[in-house]
Amino acid sequence: MICVQNFSKRYADLDVVKNISFTAKDGAITGFIGHNGAGKSTTIKAITGVIAPTQGSISINGFDIQKNPREAKCQFGYVSDSPDHFLRLTGVEYLNFMADIYDTPVEGRAEFIETYGKRFGIFDSLGNRLLSYSHGMRQKIMIMGALIHDPSVWILDEPLTGLDPQSAYELKQMMREHAEKGKSVFFSTHVLEVAEKLCDEICIIKNGELLYTGTLEDLKATHKSSASLENIFLELTDTEKSDEK
């Protein structure tokens, strides 16, 4: 579970995120949606401890990311919005490196690597350097590296970007399987159709402010609408309409 309480982030005179609170529950897939620059990546970087909050607190499975960073970071697997890391390592070297960081037992690594490598269609390329991988292949190996220690919480920043249709399908299946085990998945996405079909709960952010958090059903009930998430999202985040109010 991820618990964000009164989180704000300020850079100089710019308030990037403004006093937001939400929970990504166990047993659920929570989608984090908003336009570019809305504050999604800043929030995710604070959740994962990459940056510190200006205000508020963030905990992962009860561990405060600032007060107990080591314990908190052991709880989750994080896939950033850029897969261009450790490019001189081979796929296998990178996966074992990530496993070593999290003290993952050697027994079981080979099975994980084979299973997920085949699901993502890159098993035969794991002996090659990441430098030779396409963007999509790098995205797949980063996902595998984030999951190799079997974390209870998944935090994924635009994880479907660059994936081919089969791999995108596999990742969505993995996310659902993880949630069905009573664990937590939190991911940002621009693809609203995916969020609508996949998510149990959604958080909508605009200009650093949280506009909504809850289920899609409750959102539609609040707006007394049977419209798609895309239509409701565009209505909520319409800049011109917001300025008129």
Contacts in CASP RR format, 6 or more apart in sequence:
PFRMAT RR
TARGET T0000
AUTHOR 0000-0000-0000
METHOD contacts of the structure
MODEL  1
MICVQNFSKRYADLDVVKNISFTAKDGAITGFIGHNGAGKSTTIKAITGV
IAPTQGSISINGFDIQKNPREAKCQFGYVSDSPDHFLRLTGVEYLNFMAD
IYDTPVEGRAEFIETYGKRFGIFDSLGNRLLSYSHGMRQKIMIMGALIHD
PSVWILDEPLTGLDPQSAYELKQMMREHAEKGKSVFFSTHVLEVAEKLCD
EICIIKNGELLYTGTLEDLKATHKSSASLENIFLELTDTEKSDEK
1 23 0 8 1.000
1 24 0 8 1.000
1 25 0 8 1.000
1 26 0 8 1.000
1 60 0 8 1.000
1 61 0 8 1.000
1 62 0 8 1.000
1 153 0 8 1.000
1 184 0 8 1.000
2 23 0 8 1.000
2 24 0 8 1.000
2 30 0 8 1.000
2 47 0 8 1.000
2 58 0 8 1.000
2 59 0 8 1.000
2 60 0 8 1.000
2 153 0 8 1.000
2 155 0 8 1.000
2 184 0 8 1.000
2 186 0 8 1.000
3 23 0 8 1.000
3 58 0 8 1.000
3 59 0 8 1.000
3 62 0 8 1.000
4 20 0 8 1.000
4 21 0 8 1.000
4 22 0 8 1.000
4 23 0 8 1.000
4 43 0 8 1.000
4 47 0 8 1.000
4 58 0 8 1.000
5 21 0 8 1.000
5 56 0 8 1.000
5 57 0 8 1.000
5 58 0 8 1.000
6 19 0 8 1.000
6 20 0 8 1.000
6 21 0 8 1.000
6 55 0 8 1.000
6 56 0 8 1.000
6 57 0 8 1.000
7 17 0 8 1.000
7 19 0 8 1.000
7 20 0 8 1.000
7 21 0 8 1.000
7 43 0 8 1.000
7 46 0 8 1.000
7 53 0 8 1.000
7 55 0 8 1.000
7 56 0 8 1.000
7 57 0 8 1.000
7 58 0 8 1.000
8 15 0 8 1.000
8 17 0 8 1.000
8 18 0 8 1.000
8 19 0 8 1.000
8 20 0 8 1.000
8 53 0 8 1.000
8 54 0 8 1.000
8 55 0 8 1.000
8 56 0 8 1.000
9 15 0 8 1.000
9 16 0 8 1.000
9 17 0 8 1.000
9 42 0 8 1.000
9 43 0 8 1.000
9 46 0 8 1.000
9 51 0 8 1.000
9 53 0 8 1.000
9 54 0 8 1.000
10 16 0 8 1.000
10 54 0 8 1.000
15 208 0 8 1.000
16 39 0 8 1.000
16 42 0 8 1.000
16 208 0 8 1.000
17 39 0 8 1.000
17 42 0 8 1.000
17 43 0 8 1.000
17 46 0 8 1.000
17 205 0 8 1.000
17 208 0 8 1.000
18 208 0 8 1.000
18 209 0 8 1.000
19 55 0 8 1.000
20 43 0 8 1.000
20 205 0 8 1.000
20 208 0 8 1.000
20 209 0 8 1.000
20 210 0 8 1.000
21 210 0 8 1.000
22 30 0 8 1.000
22 203 0 8 1.000
22 210 0 8 1.000
22 213 0 8 1.000
24 30 0 8 1.000
24 153 0 8 1.000
24 184 0 8 1.000
24 185 0 8 1.000
24 186 0 8 1.000
24 201 0 8 1.000
25 184 0 8 1.000
25 200 0 8 1.000
25 201 0 8 1.000
26 152 0 8 1.000
26 182 0 8 1.000
26 183 0 8 1.000
26 184 0 8 1.000
27 179 0 8 1.000
27 180 0 8 1.000
27 181 0 8 1.000
27 182 0 8 1.000
27 183 0 8 1.000
27 184 0 8 1.000
27 200 0 8 1.000
28 179 0 8 1.000
28 184 0 8 1.000
28 185 0 8 1.000
28 200 0 8 1.000
28 201 0 8 1.000
29 175 0 8 1.000
29 176 0 8 1.000
29 179 0 8 1.000
29 185 0 8 1.000
29 187 0 8 1.000
29 198 0 8 1.000
29 199 0 8 1.000
29 200 0 8 1.000
29 201 0 8 1.000
30 184 0 8 1.000
30 185 0 8 1.000
30 186 0 8 1.000
30 187 0 8 1.000
30 199 0 8 1.000
30 200 0 8 1.000
30 201 0 8 1.000
30 202 0 8 1.000
30 203 0 8 1.000
31 186 0 8 1.000
31 187 0 8 1.000
31 188 0 8 1.000
31 189 0 8 1.000
31 195 0 8 1.000
31 199 0 8 1.000
31 201 0 8 1.000
31 202 0 8 1.000
31 203 0 8 1.000
32 40 0 8 1.000
32 43 0 8 1.000
32 44 0 8 1.000
32 186 0 8 1.000
32 187 0 8 1.000
32 188 0 8 1.000
32 189 0 8 1.000
32 202 0 8 1.000
32 203 0 8 1.000
32 205 0 8 1.000
33 40 0 8 1.000
33 188 0 8 1.000
33 189 0 8 1.000
33 190 0 8 1.000
33 192 0 8 1.000
33 195 0 8 1.000
33 202 0 8 1.000
33 203 0 8 1.000
33 204 0 8 1.000
33 205 0 8 1.000
33 233 0 8 1.000
34 40 0 8 1.000
34 188 0 8 1.000
34 190 0 8 1.000
34 204 0 8 1.000
34 205 0 8 1.000
34 206 0 8 1.000
34 233 0 8 1.000
34 237 0 8 1.000
35 206 0 8 1.000
35 237 0 8 1.000
36 190 0 8 1.000
38 205 0 8 1.000
38 206 0 8 1.000
38 207 0 8 1.000
38 208 0 8 1.000
39 205 0 8 1.000
39 208 0 8 1.000
40 157 0 8 1.000
40 188 0 8 1.000
40 205 0 8 1.000
41 81 0 8 1.000
41 157 0 8 1.000
41 188 0 8 1.000
42 51 0 8 1.000
43 205 0 8 1.000
44 78 0 8 1.000
44 155 0 8 1.000
44 157 0 8 1.000
44 188 0 8 1.000
45 51 0 8 1.000
46 52 0 8 1.000
46 53 0 8 1.000
46 58 0 8 1.000
46 65 0 8 1.000
47 58 0 8 1.000
47 60 0 8 1.000
47 65 0 8 1.000
47 155 0 8 1.000
47 186 0 8 1.000
48 65 0 8 1.000
48 73 0 8 1.000
48 76 0 8 1.000
48 78 0 8 1.000
48 155 0 8 1.000
49 58 0 8 1.000
49 65 0 8 1.000
49 66 0 8 1.000
49 69 0 8 1.000
49 72 0 8 1.000
49 73 0 8 1.000
52 66 0 8 1.000
53 66 0 8 1.000
57 64 0 8 1.000
57 66 0 8 1.000
58 64 0 8 1.000
58 65 0 8 1.000
58 66 0 8 1.000
59 65 0 8 1.000
59 72 0 8 1.000
60 72 0 8 1.000
60 73 0 8 1.000
60 75 0 8 1.000
60 76 0 8 1.000
60 153 0 8 1.000
61 72 0 8 1.000
61 75 0 8 1.000
61 152 0 8 1.000
61 153 0 8 1.000
62 72 0 8 1.000
63 71 0 8 1.000
63 72 0 8 1.000
63 75 0 8 1.000
64 72 0 8 1.000
65 72 0 8 1.000
65 73 0 8 1.000
74 102 0 8 1.000
74 149 0 8 1.000
74 151 0 8 1.000
75 151 0 8 1.000
75 152 0 8 1.000
75 153 0 8 1.000
76 151 0 8 1.000
76 152 0 8 1.000
76 153 0 8 1.000
76 154 0 8 1.000
76 155 0 8 1.000
77 146 0 8 1.000
77 147 0 8 1.000
77 149 0 8 1.000
77 151 0 8 1.000
77 153 0 8 1.000
77 154 0 8 1.000
77 155 0 8 1.000
78 146 0 8 1.000
78 155 0 8 1.000
78 156 0 8 1.000
78 157 0 8 1.000
79 139 0 8 1.000
79 142 0 8 1.000
79 143 0 8 1.000
79 146 0 8 1.000
79 154 0 8 1.000
79 155 0 8 1.000
79 156 0 8 1.000
79 157 0 8 1.000
79 159 0 8 1.000
80 142 0 8 1.000
80 157 0 8 1.000
81 157 0 8 1.000
81 158 0 8 1.000
81 161 0 8 1.000
81 188 0 8 1.000
83 135 0 8 1.000
83 136 0 8 1.000
83 138 0 8 1.000
83 139 0 8 1.000
83 141 0 8 1.000
83 142 0 8 1.000
84 138 0 8 1.000
85 130 0 8 1.000
85 142 0 8 1.000
86 94 0 8 1.000
86 97 0 8 1.000
86 130 0 8 1.000
87 129 0 8 1.000
87 130 0 8 1.000
87 131 0 8 1.000
87 138 0 8 1.000
88 129 0 8 1.000
88 130 0 8 1.000
88 131 0 8 1.000
89 97 0 8 1.000
89 129 0 8 1.000
89 130 0 8 1.000
90 126 0 8 1.000
90 127 0 8 1.000
90 128 0 8 1.000
90 129 0 8 1.000
90 130 0 8 1.000
91 125 0 8 1.000
91 126 0 8 1.000
91 127 0 8 1.000
91 128 0 8 1.000
91 129 0 8 1.000
91 130 0 8 1.000
91 141 0 8 1.000
92 113 0 8 1.000
92 126 0 8 1.000
92 127 0 8 1.000
94 130 0 8 1.000
94 141 0 8 1.000
94 145 0 8 1.000
95 109 0 8 1.000
95 113 0 8 1.000
95 126 0 8 1.000
95 141 0 8 1.000
95 144 0 8 1.000
95 145 0 8 1.000
95 148 0 8 1.000
96 109 0 8 1.000
98 104 0 8 1.000
98 145 0 8 1.000
98 146 0 8 1.000
98 148 0 8 1.000
98 149 0 8 1.000
99 109 0 8 1.000
99 145 0 8 1.000
99 148 0 8 1.000
99 149 0 8 1.000
102 148 0 8 1.000
102 149 0 8 1.000
103 149 0 8 1.000
104 148 0 8 1.000
104 149 0 8 1.000
104 150 0 8 1.000
109 148 0 8 1.000
112 144 0 8 1.000
112 148 0 8 1.000
113 123 0 8 1.000
113 126 0 8 1.000
113 144 0 8 1.000
113 148 0 8 1.000
114 123 0 8 1.000
116 144 0 8 1.000
116 147 0 8 1.000
117 123 0 8 1.000
117 126 0 8 1.000
117 140 0 8 1.000
117 144 0 8 1.000
119 170 0 8 1.000
119 174 0 8 1.000
120 140 0 8 1.000
120 143 0 8 1.000
120 144 0 8 1.000
120 167 0 8 1.000
120 170 0 8 1.000
121 140 0 8 1.000
121 166 0 8 1.000
121 167 0 8 1.000
122 133 0 8 1.000
122 137 0 8 1.000
122 140 0 8 1.000
122 141 0 8 1.000
125 133 0 8 1.000
125 137 0 8 1.000
130 138 0 8 1.000
130 141 0 8 1.000
133 141 0 8 1.000
135 162 0 8 1.000
136 162 0 8 1.000
136 163 0 8 1.000
136 164 0 8 1.000
136 167 0 8 1.000
139 159 0 8 1.000
139 161 0 8 1.000
139 162 0 8 1.000
139 163 0 8 1.000
140 163 0 8 1.000
140 167 0 8 1.000
143 156 0 8 1.000
143 159 0 8 1.000
143 171 0 8 1.000
146 154 0 8 1.000
146 156 0 8 1.000
147 154 0 8 1.000
147 174 0 8 1.000
152 183 0 8 1.000
152 184 0 8 1.000
153 183 0 8 1.000
153 184 0 8 1.000
153 185 0 8 1.000
153 186 0 8 1.000
154 175 0 8 1.000
154 178 0 8 1.000
154 183 0 8 1.000
154 184 0 8 1.000
154 185 0 8 1.000
154 186 0 8 1.000
154 187 0 8 1.000
155 186 0 8 1.000
155 187 0 8 1.000
156 175 0 8 1.000
156 185 0 8 1.000
156 186 0 8 1.000
156 187 0 8 1.000
156 188 0 8 1.000
157 187 0 8 1.000
157 188 0 8 1.000
158 187 0 8 1.000
158 188 0 8 1.000
158 189 0 8 1.000
158 190 0 8 1.000
159 171 0 8 1.000
159 187 0 8 1.000
159 189 0 8 1.000
160 168 0 8 1.000
160 171 0 8 1.000
160 172 0 8 1.000
160 189 0 8 1.000
160 191 0 8 1.000
160 194 0 8 1.000
163 171 0 8 1.000
172 194 0 8 1.000
172 198 0 8 1.000
175 185 0 8 1.000
175 187 0 8 1.000
175 198 0 8 1.000
176 198 0 8 1.000
178 185 0 8 1.000
179 185 0 8 1.000
179 200 0 8 1.000
189 195 0 8 1.000
192 228 0 8 1.000
192 229 0 8 1.000
192 230 0 8 1.000
192 233 0 8 1.000
193 228 0 8 1.000
193 229 0 8 1.000
193 230 0 8 1.000
195 202 0 8 1.000
195 229 0 8 1.000
196 216 0 8 1.000
196 228 0 8 1.000
196 229 0 8 1.000
196 230 0 8 1.000
199 216 0 8 1.000
200 215 0 8 1.000
201 213 0 8 1.000
201 214 0 8 1.000
201 215 0 8 1.000
202 212 0 8 1.000
202 213 0 8 1.000
202 214 0 8 1.000
202 215 0 8 1.000
202 216 0 8 1.000
202 219 0 8 1.000
202 229 0 8 1.000
203 210 0 8 1.000
203 212 0 8 1.000
203 213 0 8 1.000
203 214 0 8 1.000
204 210 0 8 1.000
204 211 0 8 1.000
204 212 0 8 1.000
204 213 0 8 1.000
204 233 0 8 1.000
204 236 0 8 1.000
204 237 0 8 1.000
205 211 0 8 1.000
206 236 0 8 1.000
206 237 0 8 1.000
206 242 0 8 1.000
211 236 0 8 1.000
211 237 0 8 1.000
212 219 0 8 1.000
212 236 0 8 1.000
216 229 0 8 1.000
219 229 0 8 1.000
219 232 0 8 1.000
220 226 0 8 1.000
220 227 0 8 1.000
220 232 0 8 1.000
223 232 0 8 1.000
223 235 0 8 1.000
225 231 0 8 1.000
225 232 0 8 1.000
235 241 0 8 1.000
END
